[in-house]
Amino acid sequence: MNAVALITGASRGIGRGIALELAKIGCDLTINFRSNESAAQQTVQTCVAAAKACGHSIRAEMFKADIAQSEDRRKLIAFAKSTFGRLDILVNNAGIAPEARADILDASEESFDRVLNTNAKGPYFLTQLVARWMIEQVNRAGDNGKAKPKIVTISSISAYTASPNRGEYCVAKAALSMLTPLFAARLAEYGINVYEIRPGIIDTDMTQAVKAKYDKLIHEGLTPIPRWGTPEDVGLAVVAIARDFMPFSTGQIIDVDGGFHVRRL
């Protein structure tokens, strides 16, 4: 029986990269998207093909939901329950950037609310719903150890790196970063491990507007590993968690940033 994963914001970018790597190890997938249905369909097709190439037969289904909306969160979980009956891995990946970068002295409340609702509030309450479901699964499994669900949240180096022209994004990621120790502490008694993956500069469509800037910074030594990260890099970190390679770790931050976090003199 395949493990089942739910990835939010999986129609493109990092979310698609995570879905693809999980497909390669034979996970069934719920591909959540907010608006780009054609991109989500492409993710589904790519994942099924990649799994087949690796010798796996998987089921990948997509579901439209805006995780900033309470009703959409409930509908997403109801869909996952009715479709697969259980959930082994939640990946909180969905996130948005400000519609326009604005100096922190000029940024609007509207932009703050929009970004925080999707990037922090949405994952917080989606994880609450999923955690309750996962506890039910563990209790049904009893002491046989078969149910070892996991929760993974994709944050960002912006959780601790100040960008004064997108303050709401940094605040949201800093808030999101606390989700992992909170749920790790609460869920450890049920054998549900919780992790944060903190990507650095990742080559996606979201970063194309600043590509020249970061090309230069990387060339000048911004990261010890002198290249852009890829969605595959993040996906492989999720695979390590999904395969239970860190059973005695929870509340852990996994940096996927080329060493950006390393302080150097």
N, C-alpha and C positions, 0 to 999 in steps of 0.2 A: 504494500500500500504506500502510495506516494505521500510525502509530507505536503502540507498545504500552507501557502504563504499568501498574505495580503500585502500589497505594496501600494501606498497612496502616491498620487502624482506620478504614475508610471508610464505615461504616454510618451515621454521623451526624456532626454538628458540622463541625469543620475538614476532616476527611477527606472527608466528603460534598461540601463546598464545593470542594475540590481536584478531586475526581473530576468534578464537574459542569463546571468550567471546562475541564478537559482534554477532556471529551466535546464541548464546543462547538467545539473546534478539530480534532475528528476523530480523537481517540485511541481505540484499543481499550483496554479496561480489565479488570484483575483487581481486584475489590473484595474486600479481605480484611476479615473481621469475626471477633470472638471469641465472641459469645454471642447478639446480637440479629439473628436471621435475618430477621425481618420488616422491620426497618429497612434491612438490607442489600439485601433485595429491592426496597424502595422506592427506594434509591439507584440500583440498576440500571435500574429503569423510568424514573426521572427523567432519568438520564443519556442513555439511548437516545432519549427524547423530545426532550431539549434538543439533542442532536446532529442529529436529523432536522430540527428547526426551523431549524438553522443550515446545512442543506444537506448534512449528512454522514450516512453509513451506518456505524455502528460496532457492534462486538460488545462486550458487557459481561458478564462472568461473575463470580460471587461464590464465595468459598472460605472456609470456617471454619477458622481456625487461631489458636492462642494463641502469639504470637511469643516469649513467655517460655519456651516449651518447645522443646527442641532438635528433637525428632521432628516437631513441628508446623511448624517452620521449613523442614525438609527437604521435608515434604509440600507446603507452599505453593509452593516453588520447582519441585518436580516437576510440580505442577498447571499452573503458568504455562508451563513448558516444553512439556508435552504439549498444552496448549490453544492457545498462540500461536506456539511455536517460537522465540521470541526476546523480548528485553526491551530497550526503549529508555530507559525512565525508571523508576527506583525512587523512591518517596516513602515515607520512614520517618516515619509520622505517628502510629501507635498509641501511646497513652500512658494512664496511669491516675493518679488522685489518691489520696492516702491515704483509707482508708475513714472515718477520723475525724481531724479536725485536732487535734493534740496538741502542747502546749508541748515544745520540744526537750529540756527537762529530764526529760520524762516519756515521750517517744516510745519505742515498742517496737522490738526487733530484728525481730520478725515483719513489722511494717509496712515497715521499711526494706528488708528482703529482697524483699518483694512488689513494692514500687515500683521498686526498682533492677533487678529481674529483667526487668520489662516495659519500663521507660523507658530503660534503658541497655544491659544485657546483651543483650536481645533484638535491638534494632536493630544492635548491634555485630556479632553473629554472623550475622544475616540479611544485612547488607551484605557480610560476608566471602563468603558463598555467592553472592550476586548478582555481586560483583566478579569472582569466578572465571569465572562464566558470561559476563559481559560481555567479559572478556579473550578468551575463546574466540570470541565473535562478531567482535571486532575482528580477531583473527588470521585468521579465515575470510574477512573482507572484504578483507584485504590492504591495498594502498596506494591503493585507489580512493576512500577517504574517506567511504564510505556509512555506515559504522557509527560513530556518535558518541553512544554511550549516556551517560546522566547519572544521578547519584545526588543526591537532595535529602533533607535531614533537617529535620524540623520540630521546633525546640527550643522556647524560651520566654524571655521576659525574666527568668524565674526562674533562668536560668543564671547571672545576676549580681546579682539582686535578692533580698535576704534576707527570708524570711518565717519567723520562728522558730516559728510554729505548724504548719508543714508542711516541716520541715527535710529530710526524706527526698526530697520532690519537688524541692526546690532542688538538693540534691546530685546527684540523678539527672540533672537537666537540665544542670548544669554538666559532669558526666561526658559526657553525650551530645554536648555542644558540641565536645568534643575529637575526636569521630569524624570530623568534616569535614576538618580539616587533616591528620589521619593518613591517611585514604584519598585525599585530594587529592594529597598528596605521593607516595603509593605508585602511584597510577593515572595520573598525568599522562603518563607515557611511552607509555601506550596511547591517549591522546586521550580519556580518560574524565574529565569534569569533575565536581566534587563541590561541593555548596553547602549552606549552612545558612540556613534561613529562621527568623527569631526573632519569632514573634507576640507582641503585647502583650495588651491586654485585649480579648478577642474575645467577641462575643455568641453563646454556645452554651448548650446545656442544662447543661453543666458549670459555667457561671458564674452560673446563675440564683440560686443560694443567696446570692451576694454582690452581686446587682445593685444594691440600694439603696446599699450602701457605695460601689461604683464610680461609680454615677450622681453621687453627691455629690462624689467626688474629681475626676471629669472636669469637673464644673461648676465646681469650684474651681481648675482649671488644671493638673491632673496631667499632661495631654498637650497639646502645642501644637495639635494638630488635635483640636478639642473634641468628639469623639464616640467611641462604641464602634467597635472594628473588627468586621468581618464575616468569615465563612468565605470569601466571595467575594474579599475583599481578599487573603487568603492564597493562594487559588487562582489569582488573576491573576499573583502573583509566580512561582508554579510554571509558569504558561503562558509567561512571559518566558524562563524557563530552557529549557523544552521546545522553544520555537521557535528556540533557539540564538541569542538576542539578546546573549549574553555569552560569546562563544567564547574570548576571551583572559583570562577570569577563572576561577579555581578556588580552592577553599578559602575562598570569600567568604561573609561573613555578610550577609544581607539583612534589615534590620529592617523589620518590618511592624507598627508599634507606635504610629502617630500622633505620632512624635517623642519618645516616652517616654525614649529613650536620650540625648537631648540634655541636656547639663548646662547649667543656667541660673542666673543670679544675679538 
